[in-house]
């Protein structure tokens, strides 16, 4: 993953923020929307693209475009910085390959303990029955 190439492929759009903020919300476009075309990126290898498409499939559009927004600050510049950090963090976390879980065997001592407990319970229940003369 080449961050400099990927950063040059980002496209930004400033939009009016939603929520509270009075007249400032109606005048200033401080919300930043980052779009990144994952499928046509030159900064990612083919294996990385496939891995990303499986790991962040819910965050991609049908065309394979990643859309991330930030409207936390009133400053458009700060929101732009935050959305870039958020995007790189998302990409880095999605590229991590998790280890496959190895199944472990149940120890012999545990199996024996369970069988002994069953035998004890069986004897207890047998002793509750009426004697058969």
Secondary structure, 3 states (H helix, E strand, C coil): CCHHHHHHHCEEEEECCCCCCCHHHHHCCCEEEEEEECCCCCCCCHHHHHHHHHHCHHHECCCCEEEEEECCCCCHHHHHHHHHHHHHHHHHHHCCCCCCCCCCCCCHHHHHHHHHHHHHHHHHHHHHCCCCC
